[in-house]
Amino acid sequence: MSDQTNILRLVADRLRVARRVVVVTGAGVSAESGLRTFRGATAADMPKDMQALWREFDPMKLATPEAFDANPEMVTRWYDWRRLGCLAAEPNPGHTALAAMERHIASRGGDFALFTQNVDRLHHRAGSQRVFELHGSIIEWRCVQTGETFEPEPTPFERFPPPSPFHPGALLRPNVVWFGEALPESVLLAAFDLAPKADLFFTIGTSSVVYPAAGFVEMAAREGAFTVEVNKDDTAATTRVDAVLRGPSGEILPRLIELAFEV
Ligand code: BV8
């Protein structure tokens, strides 16, 4: 039996009896829904008229308040393009498996929490209930003046940067957390409360380079959680977890649920 199969069985055995499960996901979980990962995106993914813009900037520089202040048109075009991509995408079997994991754990009286760095709302659409959005949501936009948020129509904005309907002269921005911005306090407090209590912790489809999200696996491990990484490649967390399931989350997670709960 292959090493990966043994590890999958070992993780399934732990999942079957776990009482408190915490999951952190990143862009890799949405890759099989056709959404480019954050560090894997290339200019070729962009519409022709935006490729020139993209070549000058990389996501790490675009996802900042400074980029928005310097070039609100370019940043809001990029985010609106991504927003429409997220709305057009469908949850993949990895998202569905995580919603099933939550149902199985809850049906046994266990505690489950899913913290996502993704802003695409695909976990919600797959049926996950207890989802904490660490980096906000691209589906919601907010008035930079009043802070009021709303979900724009599922069509492109007519003008860039889009004007706010809440305050004359103010702009709209995506309701995401940019680099240098604080994560939502309630979400952060939930992570600091739940990660150390986990008996089983999964880090799935994330390169584990963005903090504070990348630090939650350590918080769990320090208090004795069994930690598992699901990823196609090695990451900054690979050498620090107890078990590595190497491959696409859309294939690994459904097999894990089947082994743990359905056989
Ligand atoms: C903050 C916006 C403080 C939305 C994003 C230590 C502590 C605290 C902060 C820091 C710190 N050290 C440094 C910092 C600053 C900074 C940071 O972490 N910088 C990094 C680059 C070093 N952190 C911050 O600024 C955070 N803010 O801490 O504020 C503060 C406190 C008070 C007051 C003021 C400030 C804010 C971080 C959030 C930044 N916003 N995005 C958006 O546009 O999406 S982060 C951005 O990266 C995305 O949101 C993305 O979610 C996130 C992480 O990327 P990943 O999800 O991991 O995606 P990536 O492409 O990197 O990797 C994909 C992975 O999937 C790969 O491993 C790949 O192999 C794998 N994969 C691919 N396909 C599959 C797959 N795996 C499985 N199956 C597949 N099919």
Boltz pocket constraint, residues with backbone or C-beta under 6 A from the ligand:
constraints:
  - pocket:
      binder: B
      contacts: [[A, 25], [A, 26], [A, 27], [A, 28], [A, 29], [A, 31], [A, 32], [A, 37], [A, 38], [A, 39], [A, 40], [A, 63], [A, 117], [A, 118], [A, 119], [A, 135], [A, 176], [A, 177], [A, 178], [A, 179], [A, 180], [A, 181], [A, 182], [A, 183], [A, 204], [A, 205], [A, 206], [A, 207], [A, 208], [A, 209], [A, 210], [A, 211], [A, 212], [A, 230], [A, 231], [A, 232], [A, 233], [A, 234], [A, 235], [A, 247], [A, 248], [A, 249], [A, 250]]
      max_distance: 6.0
